[in-house]
């Protein structure tokens, strides 16, 4: 009996030991799984944190790039500081162009006789002062005078023969290259050795009129880098959106100069079939140009590849300035003799609507969202703001004498008006009036 009891006890102990070992093994496996899960979770969390950090860093970098591309140009030094802004008591809450009010905030004066004023997307503003001062004035978006550029050149420096010594121009209009790196400036006339008497809008004279030149200006160094021969009494300038060509309307030779940017020369001259061409707009694909024939009371369409010119639309007496809506759907035309602005379907040429404005509307600009156009009325010394949706004139503001040029400066959302009497007025258009 004792032997059997001992055997039973031994068996029980063995069973208990096996069970204990099994329990320990199970516990160890469970503990290993927990530790592994924690480690894996930590690795996943670290990986997610790293990914989030990398994504956040990329977003920050993209934001910085976006901010840099939309921030205004800030030069290291300026010739004169921006004029003090007028009291802003009238400025209310922020608003888009469809709801905002024009509020004058600055008057810029000095050695100015501006025929045109043009702003880049980066907030650099060029004013062209004709033969009265033989200069171009370059401003920051804040209104500081960055530099006054003389129009005096030695054409021989650009490989041009026949005009030894110094020559002067008469800056009239300009256009920025799509990247803002180049300013293309037309000269109404040239003065110097072997040039005929200065050009004139009458396009008449016993000796005729010399061809003039288009200046190429680097917008960083603000130096004239080239001069390219165009036609007689050049007026408006437009750079094609692809940056490959620059177009110039020649008032007295009544044609369109097509300048190849890479070659640095006029590669084509297109007769326009009408008198006194002026305003130009180019479609986004850089294939078609619209040109206003101010002396022939209609606007033509130009195929830039073939040079074919077709009648597009007649909107009234003296079509002068053209702007396309940002989406290319509509073409807006100032009619200088009819005192109107026309809204035209850019494909069909159908006149969709017309707004009556002040006396002798000259130049025009458009808000970046296309909600409003702004036109200067030369004889009335006013500026009109028109909503493009229904062509309602929602505001008319007084300017200095003979407003002639206008541009929308996008970095500060302001409208600049060049007045021929020698001033530039700056209007805020990003707020409602209190």
C-alpha positions in Angstrom: 0.0 0.0 0.0 2.8 2.3 0.8 4.4 1.7 -2.5 1.2 2.4 -4.4 0.7 5.7 -2.4 4.2 6.8 -3.2 3.6 6.1 -6.9 0.4 8.1 -6.8 2.1 11.0 -5.1 4.9 11.0 -7.6 2.5 11.0 -10.5 0.6 13.9 -9.0 3.8 15.9 -8.5 4.8 15.2 -12.1 1.5 16.3 -13.4 1.6 19.5 -11.2 5.1 20.2 -12.5 4.0 19.8 -16.1 1.1 22.1 -15.5 3.3 24.7 -13.8 5.8 24.6 -16.7 2.9 25.0 -19.2 1.5 28.0 -17.2 5.0 29.6 -17.2 5.4 29.0 -20.9 2.0 30.5 -21.6 2.8 33.5 -19.4 6.1 34.0 -21.1 4.5 33.9 -24.6 1.8 36.4 -23.5 4.5 38.7 -22.1 6.6 38.4 -25.3 3.6 39.3 -27.4 2.8 42.4 -25.2 6.4 43.6 -25.4 6.5 43.0 -29.2 3.2 44.9 -29.7 4.5 47.8 -27.6 7.7 47.9 -29.6 5.8 47.6 -32.9 3.4 50.3 -31.7 6.3 52.5 -30.8 8.0 52.0 -34.2 4.7 52.7 -35.9 4.2 55.8 -33.8 7.8 56.9 -34.6 7.2 56.2 -38.3 4.0 58.1 -38.3 5.6 61.0 -36.4 8.5 61.0 -38.9 6.1 61.0 -41.8 4.0 63.7 -40.2 7.1 65.8 -39.6 8.3 65.3 -43.2 4.8 66.1 -44.6 4.6 69.2 -42.3 8.1 70.2 -43.4 7.1 69.9 -47.1 3.9 71.9 -46.5 5.9 74.6 -44.7 8.4 74.6 -47.6 5.5 74.8 -50.2 3.9 77.6 -48.2 7.2 79.5 -48.1 7.6 79.1 -51.8 3.9 80.2 -52.3 4.5 83.2 -50.1 7.7 84.1 -51.9 6.0 84.0 -55.3 3.2 86.3 -54.2 5.2 88.6 -52.0 6.1 92.0 -53.4 9.6 92.8 -54.7 11.6 94.5 -52.0 14.8 96.3 -53.2 17.8 96.8 -51.0 17.7 100.5 -51.5 15.4 103.1 -53.0 15.9 106.6 -54.4 13.1 108.1 -52.3 10.7 106.6 -49.7 7.1 106.0 -50.3 4.8 109.0 -49.7 2.9 108.9 -46.4 -0.5 107.3 -46.8 -3.5 109.4 -46.2 -5.5 108.8 -43.0 -7.3 105.5 -43.2 -10.4 106.4 -41.2 -12.5 105.6 -44.2 -11.2 102.1 -44.6 -13.6 99.5 -43.3 -13.6 95.7 -43.4 -11.9 93.7 -46.1 -13.8 93.0 -49.3 -13.3 91.4 -52.7 -13.5 93.7 -55.8 -17.2 93.0 -56.3 -18.0 94.6 -52.9 -15.0 96.9 -52.2 -14.8 100.6 -52.6 -12.0 102.7 -54.2 -10.3 104.8 -51.5 -7.4 107.1 -52.4 -4.4 106.4 -50.1 -1.4 108.0 -51.9 -0.4 110.7 -54.3 3.1 110.2 -55.9 4.8 113.2 -57.5 8.2 114.2 -58.6 10.0 114.1 -61.9 7.0 112.5 -63.6 5.0 112.9 -66.8 3.5 109.4 -66.9 1.8 108.2 -70.1 1.4 104.6 -68.7 1.8 102.7 -65.5 2.1 98.9 -65.3 2.5 96.6 -62.3 4.0 93.1 -62.3 2.6 90.1 -60.3 5.4 90.7 -57.8 4.6 94.3 -57.1 7.1 96.2 -59.2 5.6 99.2 -60.9 6.9 100.9 -64.0 5.8 104.4 -65.1 6.8 105.6 -68.6 7.4 109.4 -68.9 7.6 110.0 -72.6 10.0 112.5 -74.1 9.1 115.1 -71.4 11.6 113.6 -68.9 13.2 110.9 -71.1 12.8 108.4 -68.2 11.1 105.4 -66.7 10.3 105.5 -63.0 10.3 102.2 -61.1 8.4 101.9 -57.9 7.8 99.4 -55.2 4.3 98.2 -54.3 4.4 100.5 -51.3 5.1 103.5 -53.5 8.8 104.0 -52.9 10.8 105.2 -56.0 13.2 102.3 -56.6 15.0 103.9 -59.5 14.7 106.4 -62.3 16.0 104.9 -65.5 17.3 107.2 -68.3 16.2 106.4 -71.8 19.6 107.5 -73.2 21.5 104.7 -74.9 24.3 104.2 -77.4 22.7 102.0 -80.0 26.1 100.8 -81.2 26.4 98.9 -77.9 23.6 96.7 -79.2 25.2 96.2 -82.6 23.0 98.8 -84.3 24.7 100.9 -86.9 23.8 104.3 -88.4 23.2 106.2 -85.2 26.6 107.0 -83.6 26.8 108.6 -80.2 24.0 108.8 -77.7 20.4 108.5 -78.6 17.3 109.1 -76.5 13.9 107.5 -76.6 10.4 108.5 -75.4 9.0 105.7 -73.2 5.3 105.3 -73.8 4.1 101.8 -72.9 5.5 98.6 -71.4 4.9 95.0 -70.6 6.5 92.6 -68.2 7.6 89.1 -69.4 5.5 86.4 -67.8 8.2 85.7 -65.2 8.5 89.4 -64.4 12.2 89.3 -65.1 12.1 91.6 -68.2 10.4 94.9 -68.8 9.7 95.6 -72.5 9.3 99.4 -73.1 8.2 101.0 -76.4 9.6 104.4 -77.4 7.2 106.7 -79.1 10.1 108.3 -81.0 13.9 108.3 -81.0 16.2 111.3 -80.9 19.8 111.3 -82.1 22.1 111.1 -85.1 20.3 110.3 -88.3 16.8 110.0 -86.9 14.1 112.0 -88.7 12.1 114.6 -86.8 10.2 113.1 -83.9 7.1 111.0 -84.5 3.6 112.4 -84.0 0.1 111.1 -83.8 -0.7 112.9 -87.0 1.7 110.6 -88.8 2.5 113.3 -91.3 5.6 115.4 -92.1 7.6 116.3 -95.2 10.5 114.2 -94.2 8.6 111.2 -93.0 9.0 109.3 -89.6 11.8 107.0 -88.5 11.2 103.6 -87.1 11.6 103.5 -83.3 13.0 101.0 -80.8 11.8 98.6 -78.1 13.9 98.5 -75.0 14.6 95.3 -73.1 15.2 96.1 -69.4 16.3 93.7 -66.7 14.0 94.2 -63.7 16.6 93.3 -61.1 19.6 95.4 -62.4 17.2 98.0 -64.0 19.6 98.3 -66.9 18.7 98.5 -70.5 20.1 95.3 -72.0 19.0 95.6 -75.7 17.2 97.8 -78.2 15.1 96.2 -81.0 13.9 98.1 -84.0 10.1 98.1 -84.5 7.8 100.4 -86.5 7.0 104.1 -86.7 5.5 105.6 -83.5 5.1 102.4 -81.5 2.4 102.4 -78.9 1.2 99.3 -77.0 3.3 96.4 -76.0 2.2 92.8 -75.0 4.3 89.8 -74.1 2.7 86.4 -75.1 1.9 84.2 -72.2 4.5 81.6 -73.3 7.2 84.2 -73.1 8.4 83.6 -76.6 7.2 86.7 -78.4 6.6 90.4 -77.7 4.0 92.3 -79.8 4.1 96.0 -80.6 1.5 98.1 -82.3 2.9 100.8 -84.6 0.6 103.8 -84.7 2.0 105.4 -87.9 3.3 102.4 -89.9 -0.1 100.8 -89.0 1.2 97.3 -88.4 2.2 94.8 -85.7 5.8 94.0 -84.9 6.4 90.5 -83.7 9.6 90.2 -81.7 11.3 86.8 -81.1 12.6 87.0 -77.6 15.3 84.3 -78.0 16.6 85.9 -81.2 16.2 89.4 -79.9 14.8 90.9 -83.1 11.6 91.6 -85.0 10.9 88.5 -87.1 7.6 89.5 -88.6 5.7 92.7 -89.4 2.0 92.2 -89.9 -0.1 94.9 -91.7 -3.3 95.3 -89.8 -5.6 96.7 -92.5 -6.6 99.8 -90.6 -5.5 103.0 -89.1 -3.7 103.7 -85.8 -3.5 100.4 -84.0 -3.2 100.5 -80.3 -4.4 98.1 -77.6 -3.4 94.4 -77.7 -4.5 91.3 -75.9 -3.2 87.8 -76.4 -5.0 84.5 -75.7 -3.6 82.1 -73.1 -2.4 79.7 -75.8 -0.3 82.5 -77.3 -1.7 81.8 -80.7 -4.1 84.7 -81.2 -3.9 88.5 -80.7 -6.7 91.0 -80.6 -5.7 94.5 -81.7 -7.8 97.7 -81.4 -7.6 99.9 -84.5 -8.3 103.2 -82.9 -8.5 105.2 -86.2 -10.7 102.6 -88.0 -13.3 102.0 -85.2 -12.9 98.2 -85.0 -10.9 95.5 -83.4 -9.2 92.8 -85.4 -8.1 89.2 -84.7 -4.5 88.2 -85.6 -3.3 84.6 -86.1 0.3 85.0 -84.9 1.5 81.9 -86.7 0.2 82.7 -90.2 -0.1 86.5 -89.8 -3.7 86.4 -91.1 -5.9 89.3 -89.9 -9.7 89.1 -89.7 -12.3 91.7 -88.6 -13.5 90.7 -85.1 -15.9 93.4 -83.8 -17.0 97.0 -84.1 -17.9 98.5 -80.7 -17.9 102.3 -81.3 -15.8 105.3 -82.1 -12.1 105.0 -81.2 -11.5 101.5 -79.6 -8.3 102.1 -77.6 -7.6 99.6 -74.8 -8.3 95.9 -74.5 -8.3 93.5 -71.6 -9.3 89.8 -71.5 -11.1 88.3 -68.6 -8.9 85.9 -66.6 -10.7 82.9 -68.0 -10.4 84.2 -71.6 -14.2 84.3 -72.0 -14.7 88.0 -72.5 -12.8 90.9 -74.1 -13.4 94.3 -72.7 -12.8 97.4 -75.0 -12.7 101.1 -74.1 -14.3 103.2 -76.9 -12.5 106.6 -76.5 -14.9 108.5 -78.9 -18.1 106.8 -77.8 -17.5 107.2 -74.0 -18.3 103.5 -73.5 -16.8 100.2 -72.5 -17.9 97.1 -74.3 -18.1 93.5 -73.1 -17.5 91.2 -76.0 -17.7 87.4 -76.3 -14.1 86.5 -77.1 -15.0 83.6 -79.4 -18.0 84.9 -81.4 -17.3 88.6 -81.3 -20.8 89.3 -80.1 -21.2 92.5 -78.0 -22.8 91.2 -74.8 -23.2 94.4 -72.9 -22.0 98.1 -72.8 -21.4 100.5 -70.0 -21.5 104.3 -70.4 -18.6 105.9 -68.5 -16.9 109.4 -68.5 -15.6 111.5 -71.3 -12.8 109.9 -73.3 -12.1 106.6 -71.6 -8.5 105.7 -72.3 -6.7 102.9 -70.5 -8.3 100.1 -68.5 -7.3 97.3 -66.1 -9.1 94.4 -64.5 -9.1 92.8 -61.0 -7.3 89.4 -60.8 -10.7 87.7 -60.2 -12.2 89.4 -63.2 -15.1 90.8 -61.1 -14.3 94.5 -62.0 -12.7 96.6 -64.6 -11.4 100.1 -64.0 -11.1 102.8 -66.7 -9.7 106.3 -66.7 -11.7 109.1 -68.3 -9.2 111.5 -69.7 -11.3 114.6 -70.3 -13.3 114.3 -67.1 -10.3 113.5 -64.8 -12.1 110.6 -63.3 -11.9 106.8 -62.9 -14.8 104.5 -63.3 -15.2 101.1 -61.6 -17.5 98.7 -63.5 -18.7 95.3 -62.3 -18.2 92.8 -65.2 -21.2 90.7 -64.2 -23.8 93.2 -65.4 -21.5 96.1 -66.5 -22.9 98.4 -63.9 -20.8 101.5 -63.1 -20.6 101.2 -59.3 -18.2 104.0 -58.5 -16.7 107.1 -60.2 -13.8 108.8 -58.3 -12.0 112.1 -59.0 -8.4 112.0 -60.1 -5.8 114.6 -61.0 -5.8 116.2 -64.4 -5.9 114.0 -67.5 -5.7 110.4 -66.2 -4.1 108.3 -69.0 -2.7 105.1 -67.6 -3.9 102.6 -65.0 -2.9 99.3 -63.5 -4.0 96.8 -60.8 -1.2 96.1 -58.3 -2.0 92.6 -56.9 0.2 92.3 -53.9 -1.5 95.2 -52.1 -4.7 95.1 -54.1 -4.5 98.7 -55.2 -5.2 100.6 -58.4 -2.6 103.0 -59.7 -3.6 105.9 -62.0 -1.1 107.8 -64.0 -2.1 111.4 -64.6 -0.4 113.2 -67.5 -0.1 116.4 -65.3 2.7 114.7 -63.4 1.3 112.6 -60.6 0.3 109.0 -59.9 -2.6 108.3 -57.6 -3.0 105.1 -55.6 -6.4 103.7 -54.6 -7.0 100.9 -52.1 -9.6 98.4 -53.5 -9.5 95.7 -50.9 -11.9 97.2 -48.3 -15.4 98.6 -47.9 -15.7 102.3 -47.2 -16.9 103.1 -43.6 
